[in-house]
Amino acid sequence: MKYITTNNLTAIIYEDGDIKLQVYNNYPSPYGWVKRDLLSSDIAKKPEHFTYNYIKQQVDNKYEVFNYEEINELINKIKANESKTN
């Protein structure tokens, strides 16, 4: 299993290639660290179904306002990971 994260999103890549999306809400702790609350953790999808639109739909279900550049960041990190393993 491989975890790829951004501020509010985590992709878990399983050995069979399926990818699970987790959506978090981050906020600073008064103790100096960032607390991450899990908002959703959908079932794993085949890589061909783990698209920008799928991620955006999951994010839109939890956030009214979201920086969609973070979705691009997650997808780019996943692609970089794929190129390292191929």
MODELLER restraints for C-alpha pairs under 7 A, 6 or more apart:
rsr = mdl.restraints
at = mdl.atoms
rsr.add(forms.Gaussian(group=physical.xy_distance, feature=features.Distance(at['CA:1:A'], at['CA:12:A']), mean=6.66, stdev=0.5))
rsr.add(forms.Gaussian(group=physical.xy_distance, feature=features.Distance(at['CA:1:A'], at['CA:13:A']), mean=5.58, stdev=0.5))
rsr.add(forms.Gaussian(group=physical.xy_distance, feature=features.Distance(at['CA:1:A'], at['CA:14:A']), mean=4.68, stdev=0.5))
rsr.add(forms.Gaussian(group=physical.xy_distance, feature=features.Distance(at['CA:1:A'], at['CA:15:A']), mean=5.92, stdev=0.5))
rsr.add(forms.Gaussian(group=physical.xy_distance, feature=features.Distance(at['CA:2:A'], at['CA:12:A']), mean=5.67, stdev=0.5))
rsr.add(forms.Gaussian(group=physical.xy_distance, feature=features.Distance(at['CA:2:A'], at['CA:13:A']), mean=5.05, stdev=0.5))
rsr.add(forms.Gaussian(group=physical.xy_distance, feature=features.Distance(at['CA:2:A'], at['CA:14:A']), mean=6.66, stdev=0.5))
rsr.add(forms.Gaussian(group=physical.xy_distance, feature=features.Distance(at['CA:3:A'], at['CA:10:A']), mean=6.70, stdev=0.5))
rsr.add(forms.Gaussian(group=physical.xy_distance, feature=features.Distance(at['CA:3:A'], at['CA:11:A']), mean=5.85, stdev=0.5))
rsr.add(forms.Gaussian(group=physical.xy_distance, feature=features.Distance(at['CA:3:A'], at['CA:12:A']), mean=4.70, stdev=0.5))
rsr.add(forms.Gaussian(group=physical.xy_distance, feature=features.Distance(at['CA:3:A'], at['CA:13:A']), mean=6.43, stdev=0.5))
rsr.add(forms.Gaussian(group=physical.xy_distance, feature=features.Distance(at['CA:4:A'], at['CA:10:A']), mean=5.60, stdev=0.5))
rsr.add(forms.Gaussian(group=physical.xy_distance, feature=features.Distance(at['CA:4:A'], at['CA:11:A']), mean=5.15, stdev=0.5))
rsr.add(forms.Gaussian(group=physical.xy_distance, feature=features.Distance(at['CA:4:A'], at['CA:12:A']), mean=6.44, stdev=0.5))
rsr.add(forms.Gaussian(group=physical.xy_distance, feature=features.Distance(at['CA:4:A'], at['CA:77:A']), mean=6.98, stdev=0.5))
rsr.add(forms.Gaussian(group=physical.xy_distance, feature=features.Distance(at['CA:4:A'], at['CA:78:A']), mean=6.97, stdev=0.5))
rsr.add(forms.Gaussian(group=physical.xy_distance, feature=features.Distance(at['CA:5:A'], at['CA:11:A']), mean=6.36, stdev=0.5))
rsr.add(forms.Gaussian(group=physical.xy_distance, feature=features.Distance(at['CA:5:A'], at['CA:74:A']), mean=6.81, stdev=0.5))
rsr.add(forms.Gaussian(group=physical.xy_distance, feature=features.Distance(at['CA:6:A'], at['CA:70:A']), mean=6.76, stdev=0.5))
rsr.add(forms.Gaussian(group=physical.xy_distance, feature=features.Distance(at['CA:6:A'], at['CA:74:A']), mean=6.25, stdev=0.5))
rsr.add(forms.Gaussian(group=physical.xy_distance, feature=features.Distance(at['CA:8:A'], at['CA:23:A']), mean=5.91, stdev=0.5))
rsr.add(forms.Gaussian(group=physical.xy_distance, feature=features.Distance(at['CA:8:A'], at['CA:24:A']), mean=4.75, stdev=0.5))
rsr.add(forms.Gaussian(group=physical.xy_distance, feature=features.Distance(at['CA:8:A'], at['CA:25:A']), mean=5.96, stdev=0.5))
rsr.add(forms.Gaussian(group=physical.xy_distance, feature=features.Distance(at['CA:8:A'], at['CA:26:A']), mean=6.45, stdev=0.5))
rsr.add(forms.Gaussian(group=physical.xy_distance, feature=features.Distance(at['CA:9:A'], at['CA:22:A']), mean=5.80, stdev=0.5))
rsr.add(forms.Gaussian(group=physical.xy_distance, feature=features.Distance(at['CA:9:A'], at['CA:23:A']), mean=4.87, stdev=0.5))
rsr.add(forms.Gaussian(group=physical.xy_distance, feature=features.Distance(at['CA:9:A'], at['CA:24:A']), mean=6.03, stdev=0.5))
rsr.add(forms.Gaussian(group=physical.xy_distance, feature=features.Distance(at['CA:10:A'], at['CA:21:A']), mean=5.86, stdev=0.5))
rsr.add(forms.Gaussian(group=physical.xy_distance, feature=features.Distance(at['CA:10:A'], at['CA:22:A']), mean=5.05, stdev=0.5))
rsr.add(forms.Gaussian(group=physical.xy_distance, feature=features.Distance(at['CA:10:A'], at['CA:23:A']), mean=6.60, stdev=0.5))
rsr.add(forms.Gaussian(group=physical.xy_distance, feature=features.Distance(at['CA:11:A'], at['CA:19:A']), mean=6.25, stdev=0.5))
rsr.add(forms.Gaussian(group=physical.xy_distance, feature=features.Distance(at['CA:11:A'], at['CA:20:A']), mean=5.52, stdev=0.5))
rsr.add(forms.Gaussian(group=physical.xy_distance, feature=features.Distance(at['CA:11:A'], at['CA:21:A']), mean=4.79, stdev=0.5))
rsr.add(forms.Gaussian(group=physical.xy_distance, feature=features.Distance(at['CA:11:A'], at['CA:22:A']), mean=6.38, stdev=0.5))
rsr.add(forms.Gaussian(group=physical.xy_distance, feature=features.Distance(at['CA:12:A'], at['CA:19:A']), mean=5.46, stdev=0.5))
rsr.add(forms.Gaussian(group=physical.xy_distance, feature=features.Distance(at['CA:12:A'], at['CA:20:A']), mean=5.01, stdev=0.5))
rsr.add(forms.Gaussian(group=physical.xy_distance, feature=features.Distance(at['CA:12:A'], at['CA:21:A']), mean=6.57, stdev=0.5))
rsr.add(forms.Gaussian(group=physical.xy_distance, feature=features.Distance(at['CA:13:A'], at['CA:19:A']), mean=4.58, stdev=0.5))
rsr.add(forms.Gaussian(group=physical.xy_distance, feature=features.Distance(at['CA:13:A'], at['CA:20:A']), mean=6.60, stdev=0.5))
rsr.add(forms.Gaussian(group=physical.xy_distance, feature=features.Distance(at['CA:17:A'], at['CA:46:A']), mean=6.95, stdev=0.5))
rsr.add(forms.Gaussian(group=physical.xy_distance, feature=features.Distance(at['CA:17:A'], at['CA:47:A']), mean=6.75, stdev=0.5))
rsr.add(forms.Gaussian(group=physical.xy_distance, feature=features.Distance(at['CA:18:A'], at['CA:44:A']), mean=5.70, stdev=0.5))
rsr.add(forms.Gaussian(group=physical.xy_distance, feature=features.Distance(at['CA:18:A'], at['CA:45:A']), mean=5.28, stdev=0.5))
rsr.add(forms.Gaussian(group=physical.xy_distance, feature=features.Distance(at['CA:18:A'], at['CA:46:A']), mean=4.66, stdev=0.5))
rsr.add(forms.Gaussian(group=physical.xy_distance, feature=features.Distance(at['CA:18:A'], at['CA:47:A']), mean=5.87, stdev=0.5))
rsr.add(forms.Gaussian(group=physical.xy_distance, feature=features.Distance(at['CA:19:A'], at['CA:44:A']), mean=4.96, stdev=0.5))
rsr.add(forms.Gaussian(group=physical.xy_distance, feature=features.Distance(at['CA:19:A'], at['CA:45:A']), mean=5.24, stdev=0.5))
rsr.add(forms.Gaussian(group=physical.xy_distance, feature=features.Distance(at['CA:19:A'], at['CA:46:A']), mean=6.35, stdev=0.5))
rsr.add(forms.Gaussian(group=physical.xy_distance, feature=features.Distance(at['CA:19:A'], at['CA:47:A']), mean=6.29, stdev=0.5))
rsr.add(forms.Gaussian(group=physical.xy_distance, feature=features.Distance(at['CA:19:A'], at['CA:50:A']), mean=6.96, stdev=0.5))
rsr.add(forms.Gaussian(group=physical.xy_distance, feature=features.Distance(at['CA:20:A'], at['CA:42:A']), mean=6.39, stdev=0.5))
rsr.add(forms.Gaussian(group=physical.xy_distance, feature=features.Distance(at['CA:20:A'], at['CA:43:A']), mean=5.91, stdev=0.5))
rsr.add(forms.Gaussian(group=physical.xy_distance, feature=features.Distance(at['CA:20:A'], at['CA:44:A']), mean=3.95, stdev=0.5))
rsr.add(forms.Gaussian(group=physical.xy_distance, feature=features.Distance(at['CA:20:A'], at['CA:45:A']), mean=6.18, stdev=0.5))
rsr.add(forms.Gaussian(group=physical.xy_distance, feature=features.Distance(at['CA:21:A'], at['CA:41:A']), mean=5.94, stdev=0.5))
rsr.add(forms.Gaussian(group=physical.xy_distance, feature=features.Distance(at['CA:21:A'], at['CA:42:A']), mean=5.92, stdev=0.5))
rsr.add(forms.Gaussian(group=physical.xy_distance, feature=features.Distance(at['CA:22:A'], at['CA:40:A']), mean=5.65, stdev=0.5))
rsr.add(forms.Gaussian(group=physical.xy_distance, feature=features.Distance(at['CA:22:A'], at['CA:41:A']), mean=4.40, stdev=0.5))
rsr.add(forms.Gaussian(group=physical.xy_distance, feature=features.Distance(at['CA:22:A'], at['CA:42:A']), mean=6.68, stdev=0.5))
rsr.add(forms.Gaussian(group=physical.xy_distance, feature=features.Distance(at['CA:23:A'], at['CA:38:A']), mean=6.13, stdev=0.5))
rsr.add(forms.Gaussian(group=physical.xy_distance, feature=features.Distance(at['CA:23:A'], at['CA:39:A']), mean=5.47, stdev=0.5))
rsr.add(forms.Gaussian(group=physical.xy_distance, feature=features.Distance(at['CA:23:A'], at['CA:40:A']), mean=5.22, stdev=0.5))
rsr.add(forms.Gaussian(group=physical.xy_distance, feature=features.Distance(at['CA:23:A'], at['CA:41:A']), mean=6.53, stdev=0.5))
rsr.add(forms.Gaussian(group=physical.xy_distance, feature=features.Distance(at['CA:23:A'], at['CA:59:A']), mean=6.84, stdev=0.5))
rsr.add(forms.Gaussian(group=physical.xy_distance, feature=features.Distance(at['CA:24:A'], at['CA:36:A']), mean=5.91, stdev=0.5))
rsr.add(forms.Gaussian(group=physical.xy_distance, feature=features.Distance(at['CA:24:A'], at['CA:37:A']), mean=5.34, stdev=0.5))
rsr.add(forms.Gaussian(group=physical.xy_distance, feature=features.Distance(at['CA:24:A'], at['CA:38:A']), mean=4.48, stdev=0.5))
rsr.add(forms.Gaussian(group=physical.xy_distance, feature=features.Distance(at['CA:24:A'], at['CA:39:A']), mean=5.17, stdev=0.5))
rsr.add(forms.Gaussian(group=physical.xy_distance, feature=features.Distance(at['CA:25:A'], at['CA:36:A']), mean=5.62, stdev=0.5))
rsr.add(forms.Gaussian(group=physical.xy_distance, feature=features.Distance(at['CA:25:A'], at['CA:37:A']), mean=5.14, stdev=0.5))
rsr.add(forms.Gaussian(group=physical.xy_distance, feature=features.Distance(at['CA:25:A'], at['CA:38:A']), mean=6.52, stdev=0.5))
rsr.add(forms.Gaussian(group=physical.xy_distance, feature=features.Distance(at['CA:25:A'], at['CA:39:A']), mean=6.62, stdev=0.5))
rsr.add(forms.Gaussian(group=physical.xy_distance, feature=features.Distance(at['CA:26:A'], at['CA:34:A']), mean=6.41, stdev=0.5))
rsr.add(forms.Gaussian(group=physical.xy_distance, feature=features.Distance(at['CA:26:A'], at['CA:35:A']), mean=5.59, stdev=0.5))
rsr.add(forms.Gaussian(group=physical.xy_distance, feature=features.Distance(at['CA:26:A'], at['CA:36:A']), mean=4.58, stdev=0.5))
rsr.add(forms.Gaussian(group=physical.xy_distance, feature=features.Distance(at['CA:26:A'], at['CA:37:A']), mean=6.42, stdev=0.5))
rsr.add(forms.Gaussian(group=physical.xy_distance, feature=features.Distance(at['CA:27:A'], at['CA:34:A']), mean=5.66, stdev=0.5))
rsr.add(forms.Gaussian(group=physical.xy_distance, feature=features.Distance(at['CA:27:A'], at['CA:35:A']), mean=5.49, stdev=0.5))
rsr.add(forms.Gaussian(group=physical.xy_distance, feature=features.Distance(at['CA:27:A'], at['CA:36:A']), mean=6.82, stdev=0.5))
rsr.add(forms.Gaussian(group=physical.xy_distance, feature=features.Distance(at['CA:28:A'], at['CA:34:A']), mean=4.37, stdev=0.5))
rsr.add(forms.Gaussian(group=physical.xy_distance, feature=features.Distance(at['CA:28:A'], at['CA:35:A']), mean=5.96, stdev=0.5))
rsr.add(forms.Gaussian(group=physical.xy_distance, feature=features.Distance(at['CA:29:A'], at['CA:35:A']), mean=6.00, stdev=0.5))
rsr.add(forms.Gaussian(group=physical.xy_distance, feature=features.Distance(at['CA:39:A'], at['CA:62:A']), mean=6.98, stdev=0.5))
rsr.add(forms.Gaussian(group=physical.xy_distance, feature=features.Distance(at['CA:52:A'], at['CA:71:A']), mean=6.72, stdev=0.5))
rsr.add(forms.Gaussian(group=physical.xy_distance, feature=features.Distance(at['CA:55:A'], at['CA:71:A']), mean=6.96, stdev=0.5))
